[in-house]
């Protein structure tokens, strides 16, 4: 049965995906090559993550839902790399061009992706069950590896925020908006934890 809550989830993720993909098109106006590439990659991966969640919600079969969910996990983690690339380029640094950092990033990404796609074997990343609240869906319970990878993703993301904050301070820009943005990035974790302690809430991140 289609409910208002279900439609709300689908609409929210769909709008997020459309906004991100539209943003990719707008990045063509950015003259700095590395900044343009980094921002386009960040928007594309963020849009891909949102689109994967739309698929996760809409497809009927369990196997297809799992495929979309894992795809979202992979693309979502890729967004961290795109974010760091953008932050490095935007702040005038060259970390994104150094072979050592790029090789390390590829290696870490490969390991994390391997852990995600092999979850059906070890079930340490997440487990699933069909629930009917607030609508019938395949609910995900995160395991130990998920929290380790999430901690890594947030640690790396905050490195990017720090480079931006440092840059803004050095040129005398107001950092209020950046501080608010940092605060909002903690919301997915908060909802994850709230979903664990409150069974009625569904963790979708």
DRENPA-3360 file (N, C-alpha, C; in nm, 2 decimals, always signed):
BEGIN
1 = XXXXXXXX = +0.08/-0.12/+0.00/+0.00/+0.00/+0.00/+0.09/+0.12/+0.00 ~ +0.06/+0.22/-0.09/+0.13/+0.34/-0.10/+0.08/+0.44/+0.01 ~ +0.17/+0.49/+0.09/+0.13/+0.58/+0.20/+0.20/+0.72/+0.17 ~ +0.15/+0.82/+0.25/+0.20/+0.95/+0.23/+0.35/+0.95/+0.27 ~ +0.39/+0.88/+0.37/+0.53/+0.87/+0.42/+0.61/+0.81/+0.31 ~ +0.57/+0.70/+0.25/+0.64/+0.64/+0.14/+0.66/+0.74/+0.02 ~ +0.56/+0.81/-0.02/+0.57/+0.91/-0.12/+0.66/+1.02/-0.08 ~ +0.66/+1.06/+0.04/+0.75/+1.16/+0.09/+0.89/+1.13/+0.07;
9 = XXXXXXXX = +0.93/+1.00/+0.11/+1.06/+0.95/+0.09/+1.10/+0.96/-0.06 ~ +1.02/+0.90/-0.14/+1.05/+0.90/-0.28/+1.06/+1.04/-0.34 ~ +0.98/+1.13/-0.30/+0.98/+1.26/-0.35/+1.11/+1.33/-0.31 ~ +1.14/+1.32/-0.18/+1.26/+1.38/-0.12/+1.39/+1.34/-0.19 ~ +1.41/+1.21/-0.21/+1.53/+1.15/-0.27/+1.53/+1.19/-0.42 ~ +1.41/+1.19/-0.49/+1.40/+1.22/-0.63/+1.44/+1.37/-0.65 ~ +1.39/+1.46/-0.57/+1.42/+1.60/-0.58/+1.57/+1.62/-0.56 ~ +1.63/+1.55/-0.46/+1.77/+1.56/-0.43/+1.85/+1.52/-0.55;
17 = XXXXXXXX = +1.81/+1.41/-0.61/+1.89/+1.36/-0.73/+1.88/+1.45/-0.85 ~ +1.76/+1.51/-0.87/+1.74/+1.60/-0.98/+1.82/+1.73/-0.96 ~ +1.82/+1.78/-0.84/+1.89/+1.90/-0.81/+2.04/+1.88/-0.83 ~ +2.09/+1.76/-0.78/+2.24/+1.73/-0.80/+2.28/+1.72/-0.94 ~ +2.20/+1.65/-1.02/+2.23/+1.63/-1.16/+2.22/+1.76/-1.24 ~ +2.12/+1.85/-1.20/+2.11/+1.98/-1.26/+2.24/+2.06/-1.23 ~ +2.29/+2.05/-1.11/+2.41/+2.12/-1.06/+2.53/+2.08/-1.14 ~ +2.53/+1.95/-1.18/+2.65/+1.90/-1.27/+2.65/+1.98/-1.40;
25 = XXXXXXXX = +2.54/+2.01/-1.45/+2.53/+2.08/-1.58/+2.58/+2.22/-1.56 ~ +2.55/+2.28/-1.44/+2.59/+2.42/-1.42/+2.74/+2.44/-1.39 ~ +2.80/+2.33/-1.35/+2.95/+2.34/-1.32/+3.03/+2.37/-1.45 ~ +2.97/+2.36/-1.57/+3.04/+2.40/-1.69/+3.08/+2.54/-1.69 ~ +3.02/+2.62/-1.61/+3.05/+2.77/-1.61/+3.17/+2.80/-1.52 ~ +3.22/+2.70/-1.45/+3.34/+2.72/-1.36/+3.47/+2.71/-1.45 ~ +3.55/+2.81/-1.44/+3.67/+2.82/-1.53/+3.78/+2.73/-1.48 ~ +3.80/+2.73/-1.35/+3.91/+2.65/-1.29/+3.88/+2.50/-1.32;
33 = XXXXXXXX = +3.97/+2.43/-1.39/+3.94/+2.30/-1.44/+3.93/+2.20/-1.32 ~ +4.02/+2.20/-1.22/+4.02/+2.10/-1.11/+3.90/+2.13/-1.02 ~ +3.87/+2.25/-1.00/+3.75/+2.29/-0.92/+3.62/+2.24/-0.99 ~ +3.61/+2.26/-1.12/+3.50/+2.21/-1.19/+3.48/+2.06/-1.19 ~ +3.59/+1.99/-1.21/+3.59/+1.85/-1.21/+3.55/+1.79/-1.07 ~ +3.61/+1.85/-0.97/+3.58/+1.81/-0.83/+3.43/+1.83/-0.79 ~ +3.38/+1.95/-0.82/+3.24/+1.98/-0.79/+3.15/+1.90/-0.87 ~ +3.18/+1.88/-1.00/+3.09/+1.79/-1.09/+3.09/+1.65/-1.03;
41 = XXXXXXXX = +3.20/+1.60/-1.00/+3.21/+1.46/-0.94/+3.13/+1.45/-0.81 ~ +3.14/+1.55/-0.73/+3.07/+1.55/-0.60/+2.92/+1.55/-0.62 ~ +2.87/+1.64/-0.71/+2.73/+1.65/-0.74/+2.68/+1.52/-0.81 ~ +2.76/+1.46/-0.90/+2.72/+1.34/-0.97/+2.71/+1.22/-0.87 ~ +2.80/+1.21/-0.78/+2.80/+1.10/-0.69/+2.69/+1.12/-0.59 ~ +2.67/+1.24/-0.54/+2.56/+1.27/-0.45/+2.42/+1.24/-0.51 ~ +2.41/+1.28/-0.64/+2.29/+1.25/-0.71/+2.27/+1.10/-0.74 ~ +2.38/+1.03/-0.76/+2.37/+0.89/-0.78/+2.33/+0.82/-0.65;
49 = XXXXXXXX = +2.38/+0.87/-0.54/+2.34/+0.81/-0.41/+2.19/+0.83/-0.39 ~ +2.14/+0.95/-0.42/+1.99/+0.98/-0.40/+1.91/+0.89/-0.49 ~ +1.95/+0.88/-0.62/+1.88/+0.80/-0.72/+1.88/+0.66/-0.68 ~ +1.99/+0.61/-0.63/+1.99/+0.47/-0.58/+1.89/+0.44/-0.47 ~ +1.87/+0.54/-0.39/+1.77/+0.52/-0.28/+1.62/+0.53/-0.34 ~ +1.60/+0.60/-0.45/+1.47/+0.60/-0.51/+1.45/+0.46/-0.57 ~ +1.55/+0.40/-0.63/+1.54/+0.27/-0.68/+1.51/+0.17/-0.57 ~ +1.58/+0.18/-0.46/+1.57/+0.10/-0.34/+1.43/+0.10/-0.29;
57 = XXXXXXXX = +1.36/+0.21/-0.30/+1.23/+0.22/-0.25/+1.12/+0.17/-0.35 ~ +1.15/+0.19/-0.48/+1.05/+0.16/-0.58/+1.05/+0.01/-0.63 ~ +1.16/-0.05/-0.64/+1.17/-0.18/-0.70/+1.10/-0.28/-0.61 ~ +1.03/-0.38/-0.67/+0.95/-0.47/-0.58/+1.03/-0.59/-0.52 ~ +1.12/-0.64/-0.59/+1.19/-0.76/-0.54/+1.30/-0.73/-0.44 ~ +1.32/-0.82/-0.35/+1.42/-0.81/-0.24/+1.56/-0.80/-0.30 ~ +1.59/-0.88/-0.40/+1.72/-0.89/-0.46/+1.75/-0.75/-0.53 ~ +1.65/-0.70/-0.60/+1.67/-0.57/-0.66/+1.69/-0.46/-0.56;
65 = XXXXXXXX = +1.62/-0.46/-0.45/+1.63/-0.36/-0.35/+1.77/-0.37/-0.29 ~ +1.82/-0.49/-0.26/+1.96/-0.50/-0.21/+2.06/-0.45/-0.31 ~ +2.04/-0.47/-0.44/+2.13/-0.42/-0.54/+2.14/-0.27/-0.54 ~ +2.02/-0.21/-0.53/+2.02/-0.06/-0.53/+2.08/-0.01/-0.40 ~ +2.06/-0.08/-0.29/+2.11/-0.03/-0.16/+2.26/-0.04/-0.16 ~ +2.32/-0.15/-0.21/+2.46/-0.16/-0.22/+2.52/-0.06/-0.32 ~ +2.45/-0.04/-0.43/+2.50/+0.07/-0.52/+2.50/+0.20/-0.46 ~ +2.40/+0.23/-0.37/+2.40/+0.36/-0.30/+2.52/+0.37/-0.20;
73 = XXXXXXXX = +2.55/+0.26/-0.14/+2.66/+0.26/-0.05/+2.79/+0.29/-0.12 ~ +2.81/+0.23/-0.23/+2.93/+0.24/-0.31/+2.95/+0.39/-0.36 ~ +2.84/+0.44/-0.43/+2.84/+0.57/-0.48/+2.85/+0.68/-0.37 ~ +2.79/+0.65/-0.26/+2.79/+0.74/-0.15/+2.93/+0.76/-0.09 ~ +3.01/+0.65/-0.08/+3.14/+0.65/-0.04/+3.23/+0.72/-0.14 ~ +3.20/+0.70/-0.27/+3.28/+0.77/-0.37/+3.27/+0.92/-0.36 ~ +3.15/+0.97/-0.31/+3.13/+1.11/-0.29/+3.23/+1.17/-0.20 ~ +3.28/+1.09/-0.10/+3.38/+1.14/-0.01/+3.51/+1.18/-0.08;
81 = XXXXXXXX = +3.55/+1.09/-0.17/+3.67/+1.12/-0.25/+3.65/+1.24/-0.34 ~ +3.53/+1.25/-0.40/+3.50/+1.37/-0.48/+3.51/+1.50/-0.40 ~ +3.46/+1.49/-0.28/+3.46/+1.61/-0.18/+3.60/+1.65/-0.15 ~ +3.68/+1.55/-0.12/+3.82/+1.59/-0.09/+3.90/+1.64/-0.21 ~ +3.87/+1.59/-0.33/+3.93/+1.64/-0.45/+3.89/+1.79/-0.47 ~ +3.76/+1.82/-0.45/+3.71/+1.95/-0.47/+3.77/+2.05/-0.36 ~ +3.77/+2.01/-0.24/+3.83/+2.09/-0.13/+3.97/+2.12/-0.16 ~ +4.05/+2.02/-0.20/+4.19/+2.04/-0.23/+4.21/+2.14/-0.35;
89 = XXXXXXXX = +4.13/+2.13/-0.45/+4.14/+2.22/-0.57/+4.09/+2.36/-0.53 ~ +3.98/+2.37/-0.46/+3.92/+2.50/-0.43/+4.01/+2.58/-0.34 ~ +4.08/+2.52/-0.25/+4.17/+2.59/-0.16/+4.31/+2.61/-0.22 ~ +4.33/+2.57/-0.34/+4.46/+2.60/-0.40/+4.57/+2.49/-0.36 ~ +4.53/+2.38/-0.30/+4.63/+2.28/-0.27/+4.64/+2.18/-0.39 ~ +4.74/+2.09/-0.38/+4.76/+2.00/-0.49/+4.76/+1.85/-0.44 ~ +4.70/+1.83/-0.33/+4.69/+1.69/-0.28/+4.62/+1.60/-0.38 ~ +4.52/+1.66/-0.45/+4.44/+1.58/-0.55/+4.52/+1.54/-0.67;
97 = XXXXXXXX = +4.63/+1.60/-0.69/+4.72/+1.57/-0.81/+4.84/+1.48/-0.77 ~ +4.86/+1.46/-0.64/+4.98/+1.38/-0.60/+4.95/+1.23/-0.61 ~ +5.04/+1.16/-0.68/+5.02/+1.02/-0.70/+5.00/+0.94/-0.58 ~ +5.08/+0.97/-0.47/+5.07/+0.89/-0.35/+4.93/+0.90/-0.29 ~ +4.87/+1.02/-0.28/+4.74/+1.03/-0.22/+4.63/+0.97/-0.31 ~ +4.65/+0.98/-0.44/+4.55/+0.93/-0.53/+4.55/+0.77/-0.53 ~ +4.67/+0.71/-0.52/+4.68/+0.57/-0.51/+4.63/+0.52/-0.38 ~ +4.65/+0.59/-0.27/+4.60/+0.55/-0.14/+4.45/+0.56/-0.14;
105 = XXXXXXXX = +4.39/+0.66/-0.20/+4.25/+0.68/-0.21/+4.18/+0.56/-0.29 ~ +4.25/+0.53/-0.40/+4.19/+0.42/-0.48/+4.20/+0.28/-0.40 ~ +4.31/+0.26/-0.33/+4.32/+0.14/-0.25/+4.22/+0.13/-0.14 ~ +4.20/+0.24/-0.07/+4.09/+0.24/+0.04/+3.96/+0.22/-0.02 ~ +3.93/+0.29/-0.13/+3.80/+0.28/-0.19/+3.77/+0.13/-0.24 ~ +3.87/+0.07/-0.29/+3.86/-0.07/-0.34/+3.83/-0.16/-0.22 ~ +3.90/-0.14/-0.11/+3.88/-0.23/+0.01/+3.73/-0.21/+0.06 ~ +3.69/-0.08/+0.07/+3.56/-0.06/+0.12/+3.45/-0.11/+0.03;
113 = XXXXXXXX = +3.47/-0.10/-0.10/+3.37/-0.15/-0.20/+3.36/-0.30/-0.19 ~ +3.48/-0.37/-0.17/+3.48/-0.51/-0.16/+3.40/-0.56/-0.03 ~ +3.42/-0.48/+0.08/+3.34/-0.52/+0.20/+3.19/-0.50/+0.18 ~ +3.16/-0.40/+0.10/+3.02/-0.37/+0.08/+2.95/-0.48/-0.01 ~ +3.02/-0.51/-0.12/+2.96/-0.60/-0.22/+2.96/-0.75/-0.17 ~ +3.05/-0.78/-0.08/+3.05/-0.91/-0.03/+2.97/-0.93/+0.10 ~ +2.89/-0.83/+0.13/+2.81/-0.85/+0.25/+2.72/-0.97/+0.26 ~ +2.67/-1.02/+0.14/+2.59/-1.14/+0.14/+2.66/-1.26/+0.20;
121 = XXXXXXXX = +2.80/-1.25/+0.19/+2.88/-1.36/+0.24/+2.90/-1.35/+0.39 ~ +2.94/-1.23/+0.44/+2.98/-1.22/+0.58/+2.87/-1.15/+0.67 ~ +2.78/-1.07/+0.61/+2.67/-1.00/+0.68/+2.72/-0.91/+0.79 ~ +2.84/-0.87/+0.78/+2.90/-0.78/+0.89/+2.87/-0.63/+0.86 ~ +2.83/-0.60/+0.73/+2.80/-0.46/+0.70/+2.66/-0.43/+0.73 ~ +2.57/-0.51/+0.69/+2.43/-0.49/+0.73/+2.35/-0.62/+0.72 ~ +2.23/-0.62/+0.78/+2.13/-0.72/+0.77/+2.00/-0.66/+0.73 ~ +1.91/-0.74/+0.68/+1.78/-0.68/+0.64/+1.66/-0.76/+0.69;
129 = XXXXXXXX = +1.55/-0.70/+0.70/+1.43/-0.77/+0.73/+1.31/-0.68/+0.68 ~ +1.20/-0.75/+0.64/+1.08/-0.68/+0.59/+1.00/-0.63/+0.71 ~ +0.97/-0.51/+0.72/+0.89/-0.45/+0.82/+0.77/-0.37/+0.76 ~ +0.67/-0.34/+0.84/+0.56/-0.27/+0.78/+0.54/-0.13/+0.84 ~ +0.63/-0.08/+0.92/+0.62/+0.06/+0.98/+0.74/+0.14/+0.93 ~ +0.72/+0.26/+0.89/+0.59/+0.33/+0.87/+0.52/+0.30/+0.74 ~ +0.59/+0.21/+0.66/+0.53/+0.15/+0.54/+0.60/+0.02/+0.51 ~ +0.55/-0.07/+0.43/+0.61/-0.19/+0.41/+0.74/-0.17/+0.33;
137 = XXXXXXXX = +0.85/-0.22/+0.38/+0.98/-0.20/+0.31/+1.08/-0.29/+0.37 ~ +1.20/-0.30/+0.30/+1.31/-0.38/+0.35/+1.40/-0.29/+0.44 ~ +1.39/-0.31/+0.57/+1.46/-0.23/+0.67/+1.60/-0.28/+0.68 ~ +1.70/-0.19/+0.70/+1.84/-0.23/+0.71/+1.89/-0.20/+0.85 ~ +1.96/-0.30/+0.90/+2.02/-0.29/+1.03/+2.17/-0.29/+1.01 ~ +2.24/-0.18/+1.05/+2.38/-0.17/+1.02/+2.47/-0.25/+1.12 ~ +2.58/-0.31/+1.06/+2.67/-0.38/+1.15/+2.80/-0.31/+1.18 ~ +2.89/-0.38/+1.23/+3.01/-0.32/+1.28/+3.09/-0.25/+1.17;
145 = XXXXXXXX = +3.10/-0.32/+1.05/+3.18/-0.26/+0.94/+3.12/-0.13/+0.90 ~ +2.99/-0.12/+0.89/+2.93/+0.00/+0.85/+2.97/+0.12/+0.94 ~ +2.97/+0.10/+1.07/+3.01/+0.21/+1.16/+3.15/+0.25/+1.15 ~ +3.24/+0.15/+1.12/+3.38/+0.18/+1.10/+3.40/+0.26/+0.97 ~ +3.33/+0.22/+0.86/+3.34/+0.29/+0.74/+3.28/+0.43/+0.75 ~ +3.17/+0.44/+0.82/+3.11/+0.57/+0.84/+3.20/+0.66/+0.92 ~ +3.27/+0.61/+1.02/+3.36/+0.69/+1.10/+3.47/+0.74/+1.01 ~ +3.52/+0.65/+0.92/+3.63/+0.69/+0.83/+3.58/+0.80/+0.73;
153 = XXXXXXXX = +3.46/+0.78/+0.68/+3.40/+0.88/+0.58/+3.39/+1.01/+0.65 ~ +3.34/+1.02/+0.77/+3.32/+1.15/+0.83/+3.45/+1.21/+0.87 ~ +3.55/+1.13/+0.91/+3.68/+1.18/+0.94/+3.74/+1.25/+0.82 ~ +3.73/+1.18/+0.70/+3.78/+1.24/+0.58/+3.71/+1.36/+0.54 ~ +3.58/+1.36/+0.55/+3.49/+1.47/+0.52/+3.53/+1.60/+0.60 ~ +3.55/+1.58/+0.73/+3.59/+1.69/+0.81/+3.73/+1.75/+0.78 ~ +3.81/+1.66/+0.72/+3.94/+1.71/+0.67/+3.92/+1.82/+0.56 ~ +3.82/+1.78/+0.47/+3.78/+1.88/+0.37/+3.73/+2.01/+0.43;
161 = XXXXXXXX = +3.64/+1.99/+0.53/+3.58/+2.11/+0.59/+3.69/+2.20/+0.66 ~ +3.78/+2.13/+0.72/+3.89/+2.21/+0.78/+3.97/+2.29/+0.68 ~ +4.00/+2.23/+0.56/+4.08/+2.30/+0.46/+4.00/+2.42/+0.41 ~ +3.86/+2.41/+0.40/+3.78/+2.52/+0.36/+3.78/+2.63/+0.47 ~ +3.76/+2.58/+0.59/+3.75/+2.68/+0.70/+3.88/+2.76/+0.71 ~ +3.99/+2.69/+0.70/+4.12/+2.75/+0.71/+4.14/+2.86/+0.59 ~ +4.09/+2.82/+0.48/+4.10/+2.91/+0.36/+4.01/+3.03/+0.38 ~ +3.89/+3.01/+0.43/+3.80/+3.12/+0.45/+3.85/+3.22/+0.56;
169 = XXXXXXXX = +3.91/+3.17/+0.66/+3.97/+3.25/+0.77/+4.09/+3.33/+0.71 ~ +4.17/+3.27/+0.63/+4.29/+3.33/+0.58/+4.26/+3.45/+0.49 ~ +4.14/+3.45/+0.42/+4.10/+3.56/+0.33/+4.00/+3.65/+0.39 ~ +3.96/+3.62/+0.52/+3.87/+3.71/+0.59/+3.73/+3.69/+0.56 ~ +3.69/+3.57/+0.51/+3.54/+3.55/+0.48/+3.47/+3.50/+0.60 ~ +3.34/+3.53/+0.61/+3.25/+3.48/+0.72/+3.24/+3.33/+0.71 ~ +3.26/+3.26/+0.82/+3.26/+3.12/+0.82/+3.13/+3.07/+0.88 ~ +3.03/+3.15/+0.91/+2.91/+3.11/+0.97/+2.83/+3.00/+0.89;
177 = XXXXXXXX = +2.82/+3.03/+0.76/+2.75/+2.93/+0.67/+2.82/+2.80/+0.67 ~ +2.96/+2.80/+0.67/+3.03/+2.68/+0.66/+3.01/+2.60/+0.79 ~ +3.01/+2.67/+0.91/+2.99/+2.60/+1.04/+2.85/+2.54/+1.04 ~ +2.75/+2.61/+0.99/+2.61/+2.55/+0.98/+2.61/+2.43/+0.89 ~ +2.68/+2.43/+0.78/+2.69/+2.32/+0.69/+2.76/+2.20/+0.75 ~ +2.86/+2.22/+0.83/+2.93/+2.12/+0.91/+2.83/+2.05/+1.00 ~ +2.75/+2.14/+1.07/+2.65/+2.08/+1.16/+2.55/+2.00/+1.09 ~ +2.50/+2.04/+0.98/+2.40/+1.96/+0.91/+2.45/+1.82/+0.86;
185 = XXXXXXXX = +2.58/+1.81/+0.84/+2.64/+1.68/+0.80/+2.62/+1.58/+0.90 ~ +2.61/+1.62/+1.03/+2.59/+1.52/+1.14/+2.45/+1.47/+1.14 ~ +2.35/+1.52/+1.07/+2.22/+1.48/+1.08/+2.20/+1.33/+1.04 ~ +2.26/+1.29/+0.92/+2.24/+1.14/+0.89/+2.28/+1.05/+1.00 ~ +2.39/+1.08/+1.07/+2.44/+1.00/+1.18/+2.34/+1.00/+1.29 ~ +2.29/+1.12/+1.32/+2.19/+1.14/+1.43/+2.06/+1.05/+1.40 ~ +2.02/+1.06/+1.27/+1.90/+0.98/+1.23/+1.93/+0.83/+1.24 ~ +2.05/+0.79/+1.20/+2.09/+0.65/+1.22/+2.07/+0.60/+1.36;
193 = XXXXXXXX = +2.13/+0.68/+1.45/+2.13/+0.64/+1.59/+1.99/+0.64/+1.65 ~ +1.91/+0.75/+1.60/+1.77/+0.76/+1.65/+1.69/+0.64/+1.60 ~ +1.72/+0.59/+1.47/+1.65/+0.48/+1.42/+1.68/+0.35/+1.49 ~ +1.80/+0.34/+1.56/+1.84/+0.22/+1.63/+1.76/+0.22/+1.77 ~ +1.76/+0.34/+1.83/+1.70/+0.34/+1.97/+1.55/+0.36/+1.96 ~ +1.50/+0.40/+1.84/+1.35/+0.41/+1.83/+1.31/+0.32/+1.71 ~ +1.26/+0.20/+1.74/+1.22/+0.11/+1.63/+1.13/+0.16/+1.53 ~ +1.04/+0.26/+1.57/+0.94/+0.31/+1.47/+1.00/+0.39/+1.36;
201 = XXXXX = +1.13/+0.44/+1.38/+1.19/+0.52/+1.28/+1.28/+0.43/+1.19 ~ +1.29/+0.46/+1.07/+1.36/+0.38/+0.97/+1.49/+0.45/+0.93 ~ +1.60/+0.38/+0.94/+1.73/+0.44/+0.91/+1.75/+0.42/+0.76 ~ +1.76/+0.53/+0.68/+1.78/+0.52/+0.53/+1.91/+0.57/+0.49 ~ +2.01/+0.60/+0.57/+2.14/+0.65/+0.53/+2.24/+0.54/+0.53;
% end
